[in-house]
Amino acid sequence: MIIVIAIVAMLAPATAQAATMAVDMKNNMFTPQEITIQAGDTVTWTNQDQAKHDVNFGDFKSPLLSKGETYSHTFETAGTYDYVCDVHPFMKGRVIVQ
């Protein structure tokens, strides 16, 4: 019986581990500008600039971030999510969730 349980446990698919991906706000750009992740993954934006930035997806947005501050969001649903910095609307990015 113990051997059967051990074999079943070994054959069970491994549970996917959620990942955290990083996007920098530097030189008035999001780097990388486009990122592809899996549903359940988290993206963390870090402001590396002296200027304040935010991340606005329309349906949700970050607070205004000073240098060194971060904002994280976990994406649960597949889709393409475009975002912009409200302070600098030429700063644009995209998260593709598979």
Secondary structure as GFF3:
##gff-version 3
##sequence-region A 1 98
A	DSSP	alpha_helix	2	11	.	.	.	ID=ss1
A	DSSP	beta_strand	20	26	.	.	.	ID=ss2
A	DSSP	beta_strand	29	31	.	.	.	ID=ss3
A	DSSP	beta_strand	34	37	.	.	.	ID=ss4
A	DSSP	beta_strand	42	47	.	.	.	ID=ss5
A	DSSP	beta_strand	70	74	.	.	.	ID=ss6
A	DSSP	beta_strand	79	84	.	.	.	ID=ss7
A	DSSP	beta_strand	92	97	.	.	.	ID=ss8
###
